[in-house]
Amino acid sequence: MNIVILDGETTNPGDISWESIEKLGDVTIYNNTAPDEIIERAENAEILVVNRVDIDEKIIKALPKLRYINTLGTGYNSIDIEAAKAHNISVCNVPLYCVQTVAQAVFAHILTLSNNVVSISNFVHNGEWDKAVKMNHSSHPFFELYGKTLGILGYGNIGKAISNIAEVLGMNVIIYSRNKKELPENRKQVDIETLFSQSDVLSIHCPLTSETKGLVSEHLISLMKPTAFLVNTARGAIIDEAALANVLNNGKIAGAGLDVLSSEPPQENNPLLTAKNCNITPHIAWASKEARERLILVVAENIEAFQNGNLKNNIT
Protein backbone atom coordinates (compact mmCIF):
# COMPACT_ATOMS: atom_id res chain seq x y z
CA MET A 1 0.00 0.00 0.00
CA ASN A 2 1.14 3.55 -0.72
CA ILE A 3 1.60 5.42 2.56
CA VAL A 4 2.42 9.13 2.50
CA ILE A 5 3.47 11.12 5.58
CA LEU A 6 3.05 14.80 4.76
CA ASP A 7 4.65 16.55 7.75
CA GLY A 8 6.85 14.01 9.45
CA GLU A 9 9.34 16.52 10.85
CA THR A 10 6.75 17.88 13.28
CA THR A 11 6.87 14.52 15.05
CA ASN A 12 10.24 13.12 14.07
CA PRO A 13 13.08 15.52 13.20
CA GLY A 14 15.40 12.54 12.88
CA ASP A 15 15.92 11.36 16.44
CA ILE A 16 13.55 8.37 16.31
CA SER A 17 12.71 5.63 13.81
CA TRP A 18 9.89 5.30 11.27
CA GLU A 19 10.64 1.58 10.90
CA SER A 20 7.35 0.33 12.38
CA ILE A 21 5.43 2.23 9.66
CA GLU A 22 7.93 1.68 6.84
CA LYS A 23 7.52 -2.10 7.01
CA LEU A 24 3.79 -1.77 6.27
CA GLY A 25 4.03 -0.55 2.67
CA ASP A 26 5.64 1.79 0.19
CA VAL A 27 6.25 4.80 2.45
CA THR A 28 7.10 8.34 1.32
CA ILE A 29 7.98 10.82 4.05
CA TYR A 30 7.97 14.60 3.61
CA ASN A 31 9.34 16.77 6.39
CA ASN A 32 6.79 19.51 5.72
CA THR A 33 4.16 20.13 3.06
CA ALA A 34 2.71 23.49 2.00
CA PRO A 35 -1.05 23.68 1.26
CA ASP A 36 -0.47 23.92 -2.49
CA GLU A 37 1.75 20.78 -2.43
CA ILE A 38 -0.69 18.43 -0.71
CA ILE A 39 -2.62 17.10 -3.72
CA GLU A 40 0.46 16.48 -5.85
CA ARG A 41 2.32 14.70 -3.07
CA ALA A 42 -0.67 12.64 -1.95
CA GLU A 43 -2.20 11.79 -5.35
CA ASN A 44 -1.16 8.13 -5.16
CA ALA A 45 -1.67 7.72 -1.44
CA GLU A 46 -4.02 5.04 -0.17
CA ILE A 47 -2.99 5.88 3.39
CA LEU A 48 -2.22 9.42 4.53
CA VAL A 49 -0.49 10.31 7.80
CA VAL A 50 -0.66 13.95 8.91
CA ASN A 51 -0.10 16.11 11.95
CA ARG A 52 -0.81 19.79 11.29
CA VAL A 53 -1.60 19.70 7.57
CA ASP A 54 -5.21 20.67 6.86
CA ILE A 55 -7.16 18.06 4.88
CA ASP A 56 -10.38 19.70 3.71
CA GLU A 57 -13.19 18.58 1.40
CA LYS A 58 -11.47 19.96 -1.72
CA ILE A 59 -8.35 17.91 -1.04
CA ILE A 60 -10.33 14.78 -0.21
CA LYS A 61 -12.24 15.03 -3.49
CA ALA A 62 -8.94 15.37 -5.38
CA LEU A 63 -7.51 12.13 -3.92
CA PRO A 64 -9.63 9.24 -5.32
CA LYS A 65 -7.17 6.55 -4.19
CA LEU A 66 -7.26 7.68 -0.56
CA ARG A 67 -8.90 5.21 1.81
CA TYR A 68 -7.43 6.00 5.23
CA ILE A 69 -6.08 8.97 7.20
CA ASN A 70 -4.20 8.70 10.51
CA THR A 71 -3.35 11.72 12.59
CA LEU A 72 0.06 12.02 14.18
CA GLY A 73 -1.63 12.96 17.43
CA THR A 74 -4.89 12.93 19.34
CA GLY A 75 -6.57 15.97 17.80
CA TYR A 76 -8.27 15.75 14.42
CA ASN A 77 -9.77 19.21 13.95
CA SER A 78 -7.52 19.75 10.90
CA ILE A 79 -9.40 17.04 8.98
CA ASP A 80 -12.87 17.45 7.46
CA ILE A 81 -14.44 14.42 9.10
CA GLU A 82 -17.78 14.73 7.34
CA ALA A 83 -16.11 14.89 3.92
CA ALA A 84 -14.02 11.84 4.84
CA LYS A 85 -17.18 9.93 5.79
CA ALA A 86 -18.88 10.94 2.55
CA HIS A 87 -15.99 9.48 0.57
CA ASN A 88 -15.69 6.29 2.66
CA ILE A 89 -12.33 7.32 4.08
CA SER A 90 -11.53 6.04 7.56
CA VAL A 91 -9.93 8.49 10.00
CA CYS A 92 -8.05 7.31 13.08
CA ASN A 93 -6.09 9.08 15.79
CA VAL A 94 -3.71 8.24 18.64
CA PRO A 95 -5.18 8.73 22.11
CA LEU A 96 -3.29 8.51 25.41
CA TYR A 97 0.28 8.52 24.04
CA CYS A 98 1.26 11.81 25.72
CA VAL A 99 -0.88 12.03 28.86
CA GLN A 100 2.00 12.08 31.35
CA THR A 101 4.17 14.24 29.11
CA VAL A 102 1.48 16.93 28.84
CA ALA A 103 0.79 16.74 32.58
CA GLN A 104 4.49 17.33 33.21
CA ALA A 105 4.49 20.31 30.83
CA VAL A 106 1.44 21.81 32.57
CA PHE A 107 3.25 21.80 35.88
CA ALA A 108 6.39 23.14 34.24
CA HIS A 109 4.30 26.19 33.31
CA ILE A 110 2.64 26.34 36.73
CA LEU A 111 5.93 26.14 38.62
CA THR A 112 7.63 28.61 36.28
CA LEU A 113 4.86 31.12 36.98
CA SER A 114 4.46 30.45 40.69
CA ASN A 115 8.22 30.69 41.32
CA ASN A 116 8.79 33.59 38.90
CA VAL A 117 11.57 31.60 37.27
CA VAL A 118 11.87 33.67 34.09
CA SER A 119 11.93 37.17 35.60
CA ILE A 120 14.18 36.24 38.51
CA SER A 121 16.60 34.36 36.23
CA ASN A 122 16.76 37.39 33.92
CA PHE A 123 17.87 39.59 36.81
CA VAL A 124 20.66 37.16 37.68
CA HIS A 125 21.83 36.90 34.05
CA ASN A 126 21.92 40.70 33.92
CA GLY A 127 24.30 40.81 36.89
CA GLU A 128 21.59 41.88 39.35
CA TRP A 129 21.67 39.04 41.90
CA ASP A 130 20.85 41.30 44.86
CA LYS A 131 17.98 42.89 42.92
CA ALA A 132 16.69 39.42 42.06
CA VAL A 133 16.58 38.51 45.75
CA LYS A 134 14.82 41.76 46.61
CA MET A 135 12.30 41.39 43.79
CA ASN A 136 11.57 37.81 44.84
CA HIS A 137 10.81 38.95 48.39
CA SER A 138 8.63 41.89 47.33
CA SER A 139 7.07 42.37 43.92
CA HIS A 140 7.83 38.86 42.62
CA PRO A 141 7.17 36.59 45.63
CA PHE A 142 6.95 32.84 45.36
CA PHE A 143 3.39 31.57 45.09
CA GLU A 144 3.11 28.49 47.32
CA LEU A 145 0.92 25.87 45.67
CA TYR A 146 0.18 23.95 48.86
CA GLY A 147 -3.39 24.65 49.96
CA LYS A 148 -4.23 26.55 46.76
CA THR A 149 -7.03 25.59 44.39
CA LEU A 150 -6.39 24.10 40.97
CA GLY A 151 -9.30 24.41 38.55
CA ILE A 152 -9.46 21.95 35.66
CA LEU A 153 -11.57 22.78 32.60
CA GLY A 154 -12.27 19.41 30.98
CA TYR A 155 -11.71 16.16 32.84
CA GLY A 156 -10.38 13.62 30.38
CA ASN A 157 -7.24 11.54 30.80
CA ILE A 158 -4.91 14.54 30.96
CA GLY A 159 -7.20 16.34 33.40
CA LYS A 160 -7.13 13.28 35.64
CA ALA A 161 -3.32 13.14 35.50
CA ILE A 162 -3.14 16.84 36.38
CA SER A 163 -5.44 16.36 39.35
CA ASN A 164 -3.27 13.51 40.68
CA ILE A 165 -0.13 15.67 40.58
CA ALA A 166 -1.98 18.56 42.22
CA GLU A 167 -3.09 16.28 45.04
CA VAL A 168 0.51 15.25 45.74
CA LEU A 169 1.42 18.94 45.99
CA GLY A 170 -1.35 19.51 48.52
CA MET A 171 -3.65 21.47 46.22
CA ASN A 172 -7.43 21.42 46.28
CA VAL A 173 -8.97 20.38 42.96
CA ILE A 174 -12.19 21.65 41.41
CA ILE A 175 -13.45 20.57 38.00
CA TYR A 176 -15.83 21.70 35.31
CA SER A 177 -16.74 19.00 32.82
CA ARG A 178 -19.46 19.43 30.21
CA ASN A 179 -20.09 15.68 30.41
CA LYS A 180 -20.76 15.84 34.18
CA LYS A 181 -18.58 12.82 34.83
CA GLU A 182 -18.71 10.93 38.10
CA LEU A 183 -15.74 12.03 40.18
CA PRO A 184 -13.77 10.56 43.09
CA GLU A 185 -14.68 11.83 46.56
CA ASN A 186 -11.72 14.21 46.66
CA ARG A 187 -12.69 15.91 43.38
CA LYS A 188 -15.36 18.60 43.41
CA GLN A 189 -17.40 19.46 40.32
CA VAL A 190 -18.52 23.09 40.02
CA ASP A 191 -20.18 25.30 37.43
CA ILE A 192 -17.91 27.11 35.00
CA GLU A 193 -18.21 30.54 36.63
CA THR A 194 -17.28 29.08 40.03
CA LEU A 195 -14.33 27.34 38.39
CA PHE A 196 -12.95 30.66 37.12
CA SER A 197 -13.70 32.68 40.25
CA GLN A 198 -12.31 30.20 42.80
CA SER A 199 -9.23 28.83 41.03
CA ASP A 200 -5.76 30.01 42.00
CA VAL A 201 -4.46 28.14 38.97
CA LEU A 202 -6.77 27.21 36.08
CA SER A 203 -5.67 24.62 33.52
CA ILE A 204 -7.53 24.01 30.25
CA HIS A 205 -7.97 20.43 28.99
CA CYS A 206 -11.07 20.36 26.79
CA PRO A 207 -11.04 19.62 23.04
CA LEU A 208 -11.61 22.32 20.44
CA THR A 209 -15.15 22.03 19.10
CA SER A 210 -17.79 24.43 17.86
CA GLU A 211 -19.00 24.66 21.48
CA THR A 212 -15.60 25.28 23.07
CA LYS A 213 -14.19 27.73 20.51
CA GLY A 214 -13.89 31.04 22.39
CA LEU A 215 -15.31 29.40 25.52
CA VAL A 216 -12.74 31.12 27.74
CA SER A 217 -14.28 34.51 27.12
CA GLU A 218 -13.68 38.01 28.43
CA HIS A 219 -16.50 37.43 30.93
CA LEU A 220 -14.98 34.25 32.38
CA ILE A 221 -11.43 35.60 32.48
CA SER A 222 -12.69 38.72 34.29
CA LEU A 223 -13.98 36.47 37.10
CA MET A 224 -10.47 35.25 37.93
CA LYS A 225 -8.53 36.38 40.99
CA PRO A 226 -5.84 39.03 40.39
CA THR A 227 -3.33 36.52 41.82
CA ALA A 228 -4.45 33.66 39.57
CA PHE A 229 -2.61 31.94 36.72
CA LEU A 230 -4.15 30.54 33.51
CA VAL A 231 -2.49 27.60 31.73
CA ASN A 232 -3.49 26.24 28.32
CA THR A 233 -2.00 23.13 26.72
CA ALA A 234 -5.21 22.16 24.85
CA ARG A 235 -6.02 24.35 21.82
CA GLY A 236 -5.41 28.07 21.44
CA ALA A 237 -8.78 28.96 19.96
CA ILE A 238 -10.52 27.93 23.18
CA ILE A 239 -9.35 31.29 24.62
CA ASP A 240 -10.32 34.80 23.55
CA GLU A 241 -6.70 35.87 23.09
CA ALA A 242 -7.38 39.61 22.95
CA ALA A 243 -9.30 39.42 26.23
CA LEU A 244 -6.51 37.43 27.89
CA ALA A 245 -3.85 39.89 26.71
CA ASN A 246 -5.94 42.77 28.05
CA VAL A 247 -6.31 41.31 31.56
CA LEU A 248 -2.61 40.42 31.69
CA ASN A 249 -1.52 43.91 30.66
CA ASN A 250 -3.87 45.48 33.20
CA GLY A 251 -2.81 43.22 36.05
CA LYS A 252 -6.26 41.65 36.37
CA ILE A 253 -4.63 38.20 36.60
CA ALA A 254 -1.06 37.37 37.58
CA GLY A 255 0.15 35.43 34.57
CA ALA A 256 -0.41 32.85 31.85
CA GLY A 257 1.43 29.80 30.57
CA LEU A 258 0.49 28.83 27.03
CA ASP A 259 1.64 25.99 24.80
CA VAL A 260 -0.97 26.66 22.12
CA LEU A 261 -2.26 29.68 20.19
CA SER A 262 -5.17 30.24 17.82
CA SER A 263 -2.77 30.51 14.87
CA GLU A 264 0.48 28.53 14.88
CA PRO A 265 3.06 29.88 14.40
CA PRO A 266 1.49 33.10 15.70
CA GLN A 267 0.97 36.11 13.52
CA GLU A 268 3.12 39.11 14.39
CA ASN A 269 0.14 41.06 15.69
CA ASN A 270 -0.98 38.38 18.17
CA PRO A 271 -1.46 40.43 21.37
CA LEU A 272 -0.20 37.63 23.59
CA LEU A 273 3.32 37.95 22.17
CA THR A 274 3.73 41.27 24.02
CA ALA A 275 1.41 40.64 26.98
CA LYS A 276 2.83 40.91 30.49
CA ASN A 277 3.93 37.74 32.32
CA CYS A 278 2.82 35.48 29.49
CA ASN A 279 5.08 32.50 28.91
CA ILE A 280 4.59 30.78 25.53
CA THR A 281 6.03 27.48 24.32
CA PRO A 282 5.61 26.35 20.67
CA HIS A 283 3.00 23.57 21.00
CA ILE A 284 5.51 21.09 22.38
CA ALA A 285 3.81 19.94 25.60
CA TRP A 286 3.16 16.56 23.94
CA ALA A 287 6.56 16.11 22.38
CA SER A 288 8.89 14.23 24.70
CA LYS A 289 10.96 11.64 22.89
CA GLU A 290 9.20 8.86 24.76
CA ALA A 291 5.76 10.17 23.76
CA ARG A 292 6.78 10.57 20.11
CA GLU A 293 8.11 7.00 20.03
CA ARG A 294 4.80 5.74 21.43
CA LEU A 295 2.94 7.87 18.89
CA ILE A 296 4.65 6.34 15.87
CA LEU A 297 4.20 2.81 17.22
CA VAL A 298 0.45 3.33 17.70
CA VAL A 299 0.09 4.86 14.21
CA ALA A 300 1.74 1.71 12.86
CA GLU A 301 -0.64 -0.48 14.89
CA ASN A 302 -3.60 1.52 13.59
CA ILE A 303 -2.48 1.17 9.96
CA GLU A 304 -1.82 -2.56 10.34
CA ALA A 305 -5.29 -3.04 11.82
CA PHE A 306 -6.80 -1.20 8.83
CA GLN A 307 -4.83 -3.36 6.39
CA ASN A 308 -6.22 -6.43 8.16
CA GLY A 309 -9.79 -5.25 7.70
CA ASN A 310 -10.25 -3.71 11.13
CA LEU A 311 -10.25 -0.21 12.58
CA LYS A 312 -8.44 0.82 15.74
CA ASN A 313 -8.83 4.24 17.38
CA ASN A 314 -11.20 5.26 14.61
CA ILE A 315 -13.00 8.62 14.48
CA THR A 316 -15.20 7.70 11.48
Residue, then its C-alpha position, 0 to 999 in steps of 0.5 A: m500500500n502507498i503510505v504518505i506522511l506529509d509533515g513528518e518533521t513535526t513529530n520526528p526531526g530525525d531522532i527516532s525511527w519510522e521503521s514500524i510504519e515503513k515495514l507496512g508498505d511503500v512509504t514516502i515521508y515529507n518533512n513539511t508540506a505546504p497547502d499547495e503541495i498536498i494534492e500532488r504529493a498525496e495523489n497516489a496515497e491510499i494511506l495518509v499520515v498527517n499532523r498539522v496539515d489541513i485536509d479539507e473537502k477539496i483535497i479529499k475530493a482530489l484524492p480518489k485513491l485515498r482510503y485511510i487517514n491517521t493523525l500524528g496525534t490525538g486531535y483531528n480538527s484539521i481534517d474534514i471528518e464529514a467529507a471523509k465519511a462521505h468518501n468512505i475514508s476512515v480516519c483514526n487518531v492516537p489517544l493517550y500517548c502523551v498524557q503524562t508528558v502533557a501533565q508534566a508540561v502543565f506543571a512546568h508552566i505552573l511552577t515557572l509562573s508560581n516561582n517567577v523563574v523567568s523574571i528572577s533568572n533574567f535579573v541574575h543573568n543581567g548581573e543583578w543578583d541582589k535585585a533578584v533577591k529583593m524582587n523575589h521577596s517583594s514584587h515577585p514573591f513565590f506563590e506556594l501551591y500547597g493549599k491553593t485551588l487548581g481548577i481543571l476545565g475538561y476532565g479527560n485523561i490529561g485532566k485526571a493526571i493533572s489532578n493527581i499531581a496537584e493532590v501530591l502537591g497539597m492542592n485542592v482540585i475543582i473541576y468543570s466538565r461538560n459531560k458531568k462525569e462521576l468524580p472521586e470523593n476528593r474531586k469537586q465538580v462546580d459550574i464554570e463561573t465558580l471554576f474561574s472565580q475560585s481557582d488560584v491556577l486554572s488549567i484548560h484540557c477540553p477539546l476544540t469544538s464548535e462549542t468550546k471555541g472562544l469558551v474562555s471569554e472576556h467574561l470568564i477571564s474577568l472572574m479570575k482572581p488578580t493573583a491567579f494563573l491561567v495555563n493552556t495546553a489544549r487548543g489556542a482557539i478555546i481562549d479569547e486571546a485579545a481578552l486574555a492579553n488585556v487582563l494580563n496587561n492590566g494586572k487583572i490576573a497574575g500570569a499565563g502559561l500557554d503551549v498553544l495559540s489560535s494561529e500557529p506559528p502566531q501572527e506578528n500582531n498576536p497580542l499575547l506575544t507582548a502581553k505581560n507575564c505570558n510564557i509561551t512554548p511552541h506547541i511542544a507539551w506533547a513532544s517528549k521523545e518517549a511520547r513521540e516514540r509511542l505515537i509512531l508505534v500506535v500509528a503503525e498499529n492503527i495502519e496494520a489493523f486497517q490493512n487487516g480489515n479492522l479499525k483501531n482508534n477510529i474517528t469515522 
